[in-house]
Amino acid sequence: MSVSRIYHPERRRHSKGGSAEKIVDDNIQFVRDNRNLKKKKFIMDSEMPVAFVFAFPCTHETLSKAYLTKWTKEFNCKGVVRKDIKVLLQQAFKNIKRLRSLEIVAIMNDTVSTLVSAACLDPKCKLALYVGNGLNACYVENFNSTGAETEAQSEVINTELGGLWKEADLDYLRTLYDKELDEYSADPGSQILEKMVSWMYIGEIVRLVLKRLKHDGVVFRSLSGDCELFKKHSFFPEYVMIIEGDTEAPFSKTETILHGLGIELCTDEDFNIVRDVCRLVCERSAFLTAAGLAALINHVNEPEVTVAVDGILCLSYPSFRDMMHRKTLELVKSGLTFSLVPPSCDRSIGAARIAAASLRLRNTKKSNK
């Protein structure tokens, strides 16, 4: 189960058509079709454990007790911030008869579930990076707080990378376009790095740059009056990907996009400028992401690590991935090697494994009493 908006292609790609009711129906049907589970007398009417993947910053008290710190990615649902997510969901489940058997046993970030999914198949996977509508990374921290004689412990650390800013004193990196975008976002002053990097915002940054260039008479000189380009969020992130790859005359893809925005009679110079803006915005996004990733690889400090990468910018935008990889290579310490690999299985596998581990731990504690 996950919380998401549905207007974006990436979310449609990840969506399994799934409300909570459909998930229950699918699980019941799976049990009915599986003879082995029937033999084990799997009770469908009893509590059904649920792992809830929640892609927003939370403060955890336990694996299943998490309080929303703030909304991000332009969400702003009232009455949830600083509330226990599990309590709210369990209350909602109780209102629907068919969902009363659901019990949330684990709440986690989607980046964490991606890491666990990948690490189950590749022991060298110590980090996960997500660059889509949001920006985040997590890693495995090894520690030993009781002395060298005991077995080392490990913990998955969710960095909330997209919210990194004030702590790192990075304000000097912001442009006037970043500041303008932030001012009219749903959460001004928050998730600053995410707003400079993620898929959700790169199209808007390009639009603001082109708007300024038009105002300064650098581009679209034949355009008079208003057009779609001057409307907020009219330059979709897909346009950045398409235009950045449209490198040969007659630039038909770029022309089609610009015509759709009400910009006609473009020159080859216009096309080249628009493509350069798209490339530079993408490059900056890739380089900023690489800086965060390299810092984590250096911190983990393993001779060889695998990084599970997810999100539309990593998976569907080859030039972004290549630029990010090259810059990460420049920033990683000598002697450390890394591999960027897409998830080998759905992130829900990792969520399910975390839920199973939580149940096993709970049952072990009960049996020891």
N, C-alpha and C positions, 0 to 999 in steps of 0.2 A: 504494500500500500504506500502511496506517496501523495503529497500535495503538490499540485502544479496548475499552471494556467494552460490553456489549450490553443491559443492563437498562433503559436509559433511552430514552424516545421520540425524543429528539434524535439519539441514536446510531443508532437504527433508521432514522431519516430519511436520515442520511448514508450508511448502510451500502449497499454495492453487492453484498452477499452474498459478499464476497470474501476467501477464503483466498488464499495465494500460488499454490496449485495452480490455482485457478479463474482467477486473473489470467493465468497462463501459457496455460491452455486458451483463454481469450477472445482473447488476442493471436494465438495460432496460427491460430484460426478466422478472425480478421480478415485475416490474411495470405493464407490460402487463398481467401478470398472477394474479395480485392482484386487485380484483374488487373495494375494498374500495379506493385504490389510484386512480383508474380510475374515480370514482365518485367525488373525490376531484380535478379532472382535473390537476393531476400532470403533469407538463410540462417537458418532457424528453429532449427537445432541449435547455432548459435554462441552467443556470449555475448549475453544479453538485458539491456540496461541498465535499471536500476531506480532510481526516485526514491523515497526512503523518507520519508514524512511522519510525524514523531515529535513528538507534542505534549507534550513534557516538557523541562525546562531542561537544556541541554547546553553543554559547552565545546568549541568547534570549533578544530581545528588546520588542517584543510582542509575543503573542501566535503563530502567524504565521510568525514572522520575526526572523529567526535564522541564525547565522553565524557559519559555521563549524570551530571548533577550531583546530582539527587535525584528521587525519585518524588513526584508530586503527585496530586491528585484521588482520594485514598484508595487509590491503588495502593501495593503494597509487595512487589515481586518480588525475591527474594534473588539475590545474585550478579551484579547488573547495574550498580549505582551505581559510578561511576568507571571503568567498563569501556568499551572501544571498541565502539559499537553495531554498526558495520559488521562487525567481526571476529566478533561473536557471531552475527549474522544469517547471514553467509557460512558459518560453521561449521554452522549449522542447515540451510541449503540443501544443503550437501554430503551430509547424511544422507538426503536424499530425491532419488532419481535424477532425477525430472522437474524438479527445481528447480536442478540443478547448473549450468544455463546462466545463471542470474540473477547479475548483477553490480551491486552497489549503487554508483552513481556520484555520488549526491547525497543528503544527509540534511538535512532542514530542518524547522522548526516549521510547524504548519498555518496560523498567521497569516501567515507569510512567503509560503507558497504562495498564500494568498488575495490578498495584495497583488500578487504578480507576475501572477496571473490577471487581476486587474482592470486593472492598469497597462498590460497589452498592448493593451487596448481603449480606455483613457482615459489619455492622458499626464498629466493633472492629478492622477491618483491617486497620492498620496505617502504615504498611511497606510492601515493596516488595523487593525480592532478586532474582537476576538472576545469575546463575552460569552455563554457557555453553561455547560457544566460546569466550565470554567475561565475565567480572565480573562487576556487578553494583548493587546498592541498592538505594532505595528512601524511603522517609518517609513523614508523614504529620507533619508540624510544625505549632503549634498554637501560635498566638501572638496577642497582643493588644497594639497598638502603641498610642492610643488616650485616655487611661485612663480606670479605672475599670468599669465606668458606661456604657460603650458601649459594644456592642456584640463582642466577640472574633472572630478574623479572622483566617483563616488557609491557608496554602500554601503547595503544594507538592514540596519537595526539592530533586532534583536529585544530588546524592553525587558524581557520577563518581568514585566509590570506586576503580575500577581497576587502576586508575591513582594515587591513594594515595601512596606517598613514601617520597619524599623530605620533604614535610611539616611535616611529622611525624617522620623524622629522623630514618628510619627503615633499613638503609643500612647494619647494622650489621647482619641482618637476611639472607642476600643473600649468596649463596654458589658459588663456582667456576663454577658450572654447570649453575646456573642462569645467571651469568655474561657472560659466553660463548654464551649461547642462545641469550641473549640480543644483543650481538655484531653483530650477523649476521641476526637479525630480520629486518623487513622493517622499524622499527621506534626505533632505539637504544636510550636508555635513557628514553623511554616513556612507560607508562602502566606497570610499573615494577611489581606491585602486581598482576595484571592480568596475567602476564607471569609466575608467580609462582603458580597460582591457577587454571586457566581456562582449560577447556577440550581441547582447541586448542593446548596447550603447554605441558600437562602432559606426553604425549607419548614421546616427544622430550627430556624432562628432564630424563625420565627413560632410553632412549637410550644413553644419554651422561654418565649417571652413569654406565651403563653396559659396555660401551666402555672403561671407565677408569678402571673398575674392570678387564676386559679382559687384558688390557695393564699391569696391576699389577699382572697378573697371578692368580687372585682369582677365576675366572670363565671361562668356555669354554676353558679349557687347551688343549683339543684335536683339537681346531680350529687353522688352519694355513692359512695365507693369508687373503685377503680381503673378505668381505661378505656384504650383504645388511645392516647389523647393523652399518657399518661405513659410511653410506650415510645419509645425513641430512633428517629428517622427514620420515624415513623409518619405524619407530616404531609408528604405528598409535595409537591414544588414545583408540580405541576400544580394543586393545591388553591389555592395563592396566586393564580394567574392567574384561575381560575374564580371564586373568592370576591370578588376585587377588582373583577370586572366584574359581580357580581350585586348591582345597586344598587336594585332595586325590590322591595317586598313582593309576594308572601309569602316571598321569599328561598328559593325552592325548591331551587336548586342548593346553596346554603350548608347548608341543612337536610339535604340528602341526604349531603353530605360529613360533617357532624358526626354524623349518625346512624351512619354507617359507622365512626366512631371511638368509638361507644358513648355519645355525648352526645345525650340526648333531652330533651324538654320545654324547648326553648330559647325564650327571649323575643325580641321584636324588638330589645330592647336588647343581648342577647347577639349577635344577628346583626350589628348595627351595630358593636359593639366588635371582633368578629372581622374584619369587613371593614376597619375602620380600621387594625388591626394589620397586615393584609396590605398595605394601601396604603402605610403608613409604612415597612415593611421594603422594599417595592419602590422607594419613592421614595428611600430612603437609598442603595440599590444603584445607582439611576440617577444620583444626584448624585455619588457617589464615582467612578463610571465617567466621568462628564462632567469631573470635575476632572483625571483622568489624560489624557483625550482633549484637553481644552483646552490643557494644558501642552505636549503634543506638537505641536498645531497652531500654538501660539505659537512653539515652537522651530523648526519647519520654516519659518515666517515667509514663506509664499508668499501673494500677494494673493488667490489663489483655489485651493483644493485640494479634491480628492475623497477621501472616506474610505470604503473598502470595509468594511462592517459585516457580521459573521456571528455565528452562535450563536443559540440559541433565544430568548434574551431580546431580542435585536435584531430578529429576523425574525418571531417569532410572538407577541410581547407588545406590542401597539401603545401601551399606556399607558406602558410602560417606555421605549420608543423616544422617545415624545413628551417625557417628563420629562427624559430624557438630553439631547435636542436643545435644549430650552429652557434648561437649566442651562449647557450648553456655550456657547450664544450669549451668556450673561451673562459667561462667563469668558474668552472669546477676545478678544484685543486688537482695538481699534478699527482698522478698515481691512482686516481679514482676513475673508474669507468662506469657507465650507466647505459641502459637500454630503455627506450620509450616504446611501450607496447600497448595496443588497444586491449580492452577487456576481453578475455577469452571466453567469458560467459556473462550472463546478465547480472547486474549488480544485486538483484533480488536474491541471488544465490548466497551472496555474502551476508545479506540481512537475515536470511533463513538460518544460516549457520550460527550467527550471533544469538538468535532467538533459541536455537537448540542448545547452545552452550549455557545460556541463562537458565533454561529449564532443567538441564542436567545438574547445574550447581544448586538450584533450589531443591531438587529432589534429593540430592546428596545430603544437604543440610537437614532435611526432614528425617531422612533415614538415620542420621547420626544422633538425633534427639532421643 
